[in-house]
Amino acid sequence: MKKIFTLIAMAAMAIGSSAQGEWRPSEEAPAAGMAIIKNDLVKVNTVFETTCGLLKDEDGNAKPAEFNGKTFSTFMQIRVNAAPTADAPEGTSQDGSTSLVIQAKENVDITVYYRRQADNKDGNFTENNGKDIKLVDQTAVGTLIKSASYASEKIDDNYGYITRVFNLEKDKTYTLWAKGTTGQLYGIDWTAGSGAGGGEEETIEDGTYFISYKVEPSLSNVTLPSMTNTGTSNNVATWDNGFSIMIMRSDKGMSAGSDITIDGSAYKSIKVSNGAQNTLTLPEGKVAKGITFYSYVNSDKDGWENSYWKEVAGIENEASTMTSQKDGANPDVREFTFPAGNQLNKISFTNKGQQLCYVIKIDIITGSETTGIQSVKNETINLNAPMYNLAGQKVSEGYKGVVIQNGVKRIQK
């Protein structure tokens, strides 16, 4: 049974008005749903029953953690069994651990101090990877928030100390969580801030953007309703400039493929799981009138030519013939132009057949999203693409009859 007088004392210490402050966990775990921080700037609540305690060495003796000029003697267990979703924005319960709900009453900057496991045996500590503590805006749970600063201090090949600053926006609610790691939280500091970005909001200019692994995104694993989550696949990729791609299945993932050459420049491709719908989200306030895929089939299996972009922006496309098999120097190029008057901030796309590796080219403008798309125009830039008859057999330029080239049927005389 919890010690009531201890909880009351903790709550009394946390409540108060302050432009800055700090919180460190007590050895006595707070109750589920309790406000552990509450002031004019920010309120932080536990969600589930959790574990707190004294930091100790292998012999059970007190062993404080020292990093970033601070000393920490206690911890709180931050972890969920399944990542936050639209239906469960706080995640689902992990025995003996909790996520935290953070409400920003004003623009506030918080510094989070914690221990986490390494990415891999090389002892790396990548922000927002599967072993990291993560922050998500509850109104957009599929997109992880990148911190204003991220510093790691290696303990050994297995663990590291992390200091991370987040710029929170007034009147927004966030979830702080971890999955697949021990997720020991040592403390939170806060100070009055200027909102997201720690200053003026970054402006994404209109223009042409290539979405690829050339600049590696932050990856995460998010559970979706009615989907099995193995916890091993990264189904969300988020780029610093505001673009994100989410695979709409928890059991599918994306990773880096081989380079694709576009106009003489090499872009590391995105390897997409077969048959899973994806959603590309553009930066806030930006829309597009079309999208272009540079891709190749990442398979040696028979029938690789029958791999294609089955659906784009909710519109089903006829089976088409891919022109590139494991050849990033000569990618298949498909341009999908939305009908006049339609522009989208979110664009879905689904591949069929074998696994594809792709790079997206997209022209974005400032505008309002419109809907009601009835058809999508499928064009190709590859004028030398091979031709096939209706039986799927490759034919020469002298063939007469119905042919399929670049996914389009026509009569060749």
NORGI-V791444 format. One record per helix or strand. SS is the DSSP state (alpha for helix, beta for strand). FROM is the first residue (numbers start at 1). TO is the last residue. Records with the same first field share a line. If there is no record, write none. Layout:
BEGIN
SS = FROM-TO / FROM-TO
END
This chain:
BEGIN
alpha = 4-14 / 196-198 / 304-306 / 328-330
beta = 15-15 / 20-23 / 35-38 / 42-46 / 52-54 / 56-56 / 62-62 / 65-67 / 70-72 / 74-78 / 82-82 / 92-92 / 98-98 / 100-104 / 108-117 / 134-137 / 144-144 / 149-154 / 159-168 / 173-177 / 184-192 / 207-211 / 218-220 / 236-238 / 244-247 / 255-262 / 265-272 / 277-281 / 286-288 / 290-297 / 308-312 / 315-316 / 325-325 / 332-338 / 344-344 / 346-352 / 356-366 / 376-380 / 387-388 / 394-395 / 401-405 / 408-412
END
